[in-house]
Amino acid sequence: MNESLYKNAEEAKRHAAAIERIAASTHVRPEEVEPLYERILAEMQKKARITTFLAIFTARRVEQLLTKMNAPHAGAPTERLP
């Protein structure tokens, strides 16, 4: 975890919990979610004037990206019939 992104241990724990929730909901390992989450968080921190809801916005964006990346391609069969 990139400690420079977080103001304190409490904030780091909050973001770590968000990473765990995203991993569980998208079926992606937390080790794979973390770098994407931290990259998006860093981008959002640069632009944000109010940081209260950054964890929520970051989590939502990461989850959308991971869901889109793991979605089957349009027109491709999702399962084979016997």
C-alpha positions as CSV (number, residue, x, y, z in Angstrom):
1,M,0.0,0.0,0.0
2,N,1.3,3.4,-1.0
3,E,1.4,5.2,2.4
4,S,2.0,8.6,0.8
5,L,-1.6,8.6,-0.6
6,Y,-3.2,8.5,2.9
7,K,-3.3,11.2,5.6
8,N,-3.2,8.7,8.5
9,A,-3.7,5.1,9.5
10,E,-7.4,5.5,9.8
11,E,-7.7,6.7,6.2
12,A,-5.4,3.9,5.0
13,K,-7.7,1.4,6.7
14,R,-10.8,2.9,5.1
15,H,-9.2,2.6,1.6
16,A,-7.9,-0.9,2.3
17,A,-11.5,-2.0,3.2
18,A,-12.7,-0.4,0.0
19,I,-10.2,-2.4,-2.0
20,E,-11.3,-5.6,-0.2
21,R,-15.0,-4.9,-1.1
22,I,-14.1,-4.2,-4.7
23,A,-12.1,-7.4,-4.9
24,A,-15.0,-9.5,-3.5
25,S,-17.6,-7.9,-5.7
26,T,-15.6,-8.2,-8.9
27,H,-13.9,-11.5,-8.2
28,V,-10.5,-10.0,-8.7
29,R,-7.7,-10.5,-6.2
30,P,-7.0,-7.6,-3.9
31,E,-3.4,-7.6,-5.0
32,E,-4.6,-6.8,-8.5
33,V,-7.2,-4.2,-7.4
34,E,-4.8,-2.2,-5.2
35,P,-2.6,-0.7,-7.9
36,L,-5.5,0.3,-10.0
37,Y,-7.3,1.8,-7.0
38,E,-4.3,3.7,-5.9
39,R,-3.6,5.1,-9.4
40,I,-7.2,6.3,-9.7
41,L,-7.1,7.7,-6.2
42,A,-3.9,9.7,-6.9
43,E,-5.5,11.1,-10.1
44,M,-8.6,12.1,-8.2
45,Q,-6.6,13.7,-5.3
46,K,-4.9,16.0,-7.8
47,K,-8.2,17.4,-9.0
48,A,-10.3,17.3,-5.7
49,R,-10.9,20.4,-3.7
50,I,-13.0,18.5,-1.2
51,T,-11.7,15.0,-0.3
52,T,-14.4,13.8,2.0
53,F,-15.9,11.4,-0.6
54,L,-12.8,10.4,-2.5
55,A,-12.9,6.8,-1.2
56,I,-16.5,6.4,-2.5
57,F,-15.8,7.9,-5.9
58,T,-12.6,6.0,-6.3
59,A,-14.2,2.7,-5.4
60,R,-17.1,3.3,-7.8
61,R,-14.7,4.1,-10.6
62,V,-12.5,1.1,-10.0
63,E,-15.4,-1.2,-9.7
64,Q,-16.8,0.1,-13.0
65,L,-13.5,-0.4,-14.8
66,L,-13.0,-3.9,-13.4
67,T,-16.5,-4.9,-14.3
68,K,-16.1,-3.6,-17.8
69,M,-12.8,-5.4,-18.2
70,N,-14.2,-8.7,-17.1
71,A,-17.5,-8.5,-19.0
72,P,-17.8,-10.8,-22.0
73,H,-17.5,-9.2,-25.3
74,A,-20.7,-8.2,-27.0
75,G,-22.0,-10.9,-29.2
76,A,-19.7,-13.6,-27.7
77,P,-21.5,-16.5,-26.1
78,T,-21.2,-16.5,-22.3
79,E,-21.5,-20.3,-22.0
80,R,-21.6,-23.2,-24.4
81,L,-24.7,-25.3,-24.7
82,P,-24.4,-29.1,-24.9
